[in-house]
Amino acid sequence: MVKGNKNKLSLADYFSLMNAIFGFLGIIVLFLNIIPDEIKFRISISFLLLAIIADGLDGIIARKTFRSEVGEHLDSMADMTSMGIATSIFVYLSYHDIISNSFYSQIYLIFALVFFISSAIIRLSSYYKIKKENYFIGLPAPASSIIILMLAYIRVDFIFILPIIIIISATMICNIHFPKPKIKIDIIATLLILITLIIGDYLNFFAPVLLLAAMILYAIGGPIYLKIFGELK
């Protein structure tokens, strides 16, 4: 083995592992029949939001320290677990009871989620080839995952979730540029996630709706912001 720090897992890599573990736990809890449905979905969404926080900390720590030779691949695989596979399973099971008697509705949802996972794979596998210093090409996976998760968590009508999944999936792999949030924006986003973790579905889903609104504002307003103020090269 090659000598040097790059050969070892870095601190950032451990947060990538936490991201994957939280994503896995978010899947497993959905299949625990000993837990009532309303509680298992609350626990699952908590794990998936913790995975997104771990992903954010992973990136911050990597920029301040270093990432191992496997770090970039580890990060992408962890994101695929939590923001691709786990998110898709959460959405499917959120609507399963509603559409269980409709064969076509299940086919439509599966098709939309297959497109979402395919887009996530394409984006995450190519991220380090196309990444730029000051902006993202395509909607970032965390924002995409949060939008879809929050919509499923508040149980937006099934007729709306399908086109939204398709649009978000296409936006992940498009050439639209999105600004990289500054540290203050990252802190605000993290606080919104933490508030959602704590409050959950209380207060008529106030916290999830607020988090969802912030991500939609970024998804729509981000490219407009870059068009107005320009992109730093």
C-alpha positions in Angstrom: 0.0 0.0 0.0 1.1 3.5 -0.7 2.4 5.3 2.4 1.0 8.6 3.5 -2.2 10.1 5.0 -4.1 9.8 1.7 -4.1 6.1 2.2 -6.1 6.3 5.5 -9.7 7.2 6.0 -9.9 10.9 6.9 -12.2 12.5 9.4 -14.4 13.6 6.5 -14.7 10.0 5.3 -16.1 8.9 8.7 -18.9 11.5 8.2 -19.5 10.0 4.8 -19.9 6.6 6.4 -22.3 8.1 8.9 -24.3 9.5 6.0 -24.6 6.0 4.5 -25.4 4.4 7.9 -28.1 6.9 8.6 -29.5 6.3 5.1 -29.5 2.5 5.7 -31.2 2.9 9.1 -33.8 5.2 7.4 -34.7 2.3 5.2 -34.7 -0.5 7.8 -37.0 1.3 10.2 -39.7 1.5 7.5 -39.9 -2.3 7.5 -40.2 -2.7 11.3 -43.8 -3.9 11.8 -43.5 -3.5 15.6 -43.5 0.3 15.2 -46.8 2.1 14.2 -46.7 3.6 10.7 -46.8 7.3 11.8 -43.9 6.7 14.2 -41.8 4.7 11.8 -42.1 7.4 9.1 -41.1 10.1 11.7 -38.0 8.1 12.7 -37.1 7.3 9.1 -37.3 11.0 8.0 -35.1 11.9 11.0 -32.4 9.4 10.0 -32.5 10.7 6.4 -32.2 14.3 7.5 -29.3 13.3 9.8 -27.7 11.7 6.7 -27.9 15.0 4.9 -26.4 16.9 7.8 -23.5 14.3 7.9 -23.0 14.9 4.2 -22.8 18.6 4.7 -20.3 18.2 7.6 -18.3 15.8 5.4 -17.8 18.5 2.8 -16.9 21.2 5.3 -14.4 19.0 7.1 -12.8 17.9 3.8 -12.3 21.5 2.7 -10.6 22.3 6.0 -8.5 19.2 6.3 -8.1 16.5 3.5 -9.9 13.7 1.9 -8.4 10.2 1.5 -7.9 8.5 -1.9 -11.2 6.8 -1.6 -13.0 9.8 -0.1 -14.6 11.0 -3.3 -16.0 7.6 -4.2 -17.0 7.0 -0.6 -18.9 10.3 -0.5 -20.8 9.5 -3.8 -21.7 6.0 -2.6 -23.0 7.3 0.7 -25.1 9.9 -1.0 -26.5 7.3 -3.3 -27.5 5.2 -0.3 -29.2 8.0 1.6 -30.3 10.5 -1.1 -31.0 8.1 -3.9 -32.1 4.7 -2.6 -33.4 5.6 0.8 -35.3 8.6 -0.4 -37.0 6.6 -3.2 -38.0 3.8 -0.8 -39.4 6.4 1.7 -41.5 8.0 -1.1 -42.8 4.7 -2.4 -43.9 3.5 1.0 -45.4 6.9 1.9 -47.9 6.4 -1.0 -48.1 2.6 -1.1 -51.3 2.4 1.0 -52.9 5.2 -1.0 -52.2 3.6 -4.4 -52.2 -0.1 -3.4 -55.5 -0.8 -5.3 -54.4 1.0 -8.5 -52.0 -1.0 -10.7 -51.3 2.0 -13.0 -50.6 4.4 -10.2 -48.0 2.0 -8.8 -46.4 1.7 -12.2 -46.3 5.5 -12.6 -44.7 6.0 -9.2 -42.1 3.2 -9.9 -41.3 4.7 -13.2 -40.8 8.2 -11.7 -38.6 6.8 -8.9 -36.6 4.8 -11.4 -35.9 8.0 -13.3 -35.0 9.7 -10.0 -32.5 7.0 -9.0 -31.0 6.9 -12.5 -30.6 10.7 -12.4 -29.0 10.4 -9.0 -26.5 7.8 -10.2 -25.6 9.8 -13.2 -25.1 13.0 -11.1 -23.2 11.4 -8.2 -20.9 9.3 -10.4 -19.9 12.3 -12.5 -19.9 15.0 -9.8 -16.2 15.2 -9.3 -15.6 15.4 -13.0 -17.9 18.3 -13.6 -17.7 20.2 -10.3 -16.9 23.9 -10.3 -15.5 26.0 -7.6 -18.3 28.5 -7.2 -21.4 26.8 -8.6 -23.1 23.5 -9.1 -24.1 22.1 -12.5 -27.5 20.6 -12.0 -29.6 20.7 -8.8 -27.5 19.2 -5.9 -28.5 15.9 -4.5 -29.2 17.1 -1.0 -31.6 19.8 -2.2 -33.3 17.3 -4.6 -33.7 14.8 -1.8 -35.1 17.3 0.7 -37.7 18.5 -1.7 -38.9 15.1 -2.5 -38.7 13.8 1.1 -40.6 16.8 2.5 -43.4 16.5 -0.1 -43.8 12.8 0.7 -43.6 13.5 4.4 -46.5 16.0 4.3 -48.3 13.7 1.9 -48.8 16.1 -0.9 -51.5 14.7 -3.3 -50.3 11.8 -5.4 -51.2 13.6 -8.6 -48.6 16.3 -7.8 -45.8 14.1 -6.5 -45.3 12.3 -9.9 -44.5 15.4 -12.1 -42.4 16.9 -9.3 -40.2 13.8 -9.0 -39.7 13.9 -12.8 -38.9 17.6 -12.8 -36.5 17.3 -9.9 -34.8 14.3 -11.5 -34.3 16.1 -14.8 -33.0 19.2 -13.0 -30.3 17.1 -11.3 -28.7 16.1 -14.6 -29.4 19.3 -16.6 -26.8 22.0 -17.4 -28.5 24.7 -15.2 -26.1 26.3 -12.8 -26.9 26.7 -9.1 -24.9 28.8 -6.7 -22.8 27.2 -4.0 -24.3 28.5 -0.7 -22.0 30.5 1.6 -21.4 29.4 5.1 -24.2 31.6 6.5 -26.7 30.0 4.1 -25.4 26.5 5.1 -25.9 27.3 8.7 -29.5 28.5 8.1 -30.2 25.3 6.1 -28.8 23.2 8.9 -30.9 25.0 11.5 -34.0 24.4 9.4 -33.2 20.7 9.2 -32.6 20.5 12.9 -35.9 22.3 13.6 -37.6 19.8 11.4 -35.9 17.0 13.3 -37.1 18.3 16.6 -40.7 19.5 15.7 -41.5 16.9 13.0 -45.1 16.9 12.0 -46.3 19.0 14.9 -47.8 22.5 14.3 -49.5 21.3 11.1 -46.1 20.3 9.5 -44.8 23.9 10.0 -41.1 22.9 10.1 -41.2 20.5 7.1 -43.1 23.1 5.0 -40.6 25.8 6.0 -37.7 23.6 5.0 -39.4 22.6 1.8 -40.0 26.3 0.9 -36.4 27.1 1.5 -35.2 24.3 -0.9 -37.8 25.3 -3.5 -36.6 28.9 -3.2 -33.0 27.8 -3.8 -34.0 25.5 -6.8 -36.0 28.3 -8.5 -34.1 31.4 -7.3 -30.6 30.0 -7.5 -30.2 30.1 -11.3 -31.9 33.5 -11.4 -29.5 34.8 -8.8 -26.6 33.7 -11.0 -28.1 35.2 -14.1 -28.4 38.6 -12.3 -25.2 38.7 -10.4 -23.1 36.5 -12.7 -20.9 33.4 -11.9 -17.5 33.7 -10.3 -15.0 31.9 -12.5 
